[in-house]
Structures are given as structure tokens and as C-alpha cells.
Amino acid sequence: MLNFNKKGQTGETISWIIATIVIIGILILFIYLSTLLAKVKTIDVGNLRTDLSKNSLVLAEKTSIAHQLAGDKNKEVIDQIISEYDDK
């Protein structure tokens, strides 16, 4: 006859149930926190700002590169051309 150890099976089953409940609890917590963060419009960490317009960054980069390539000559003409393209 086989002698089954039912106390061992019960302990293992309880540990799996507790582990599953803990994992589900952590998942629910992360989902709740992500929905709270999704409602935030700006996240300000020190000097890092995420609410800046993407166009203003692109415009600043274009202007800087154009001025460097032209050797800082004809700044008004370069600024006019860049502003025409950004208005489109």
C-alpha cells in the first residue's frame, strides 16, 4: 500500500494559493497606479518638463543647425525660411 502524505499536499496547496493571491494583488496595484498616471497631463521631475511642444524643440534644432551651417550669416533669412515651413 502507498502511504500518501496529505499534510505535505495541504501545505503546498496553501502556499500556491497565497502566492497566487499576492501576484494578483500586485497586478491590480500596478493597473490602478497606471490608470492614475494616465490621467496626469504633465510629469515634472526636477527640471525635466514633458509638456513642452514638440514643434518648439524641432524648430530650435532646425534653427541651430541652419545657423551653424551658414556660419551665423543671414540669420533673418534662415529664420524666415524655417518659420514658413513650420506654418505649413
Order of alpha helices (4+ residues) and beta strands (2+ residues): alpha-alpha-alpha
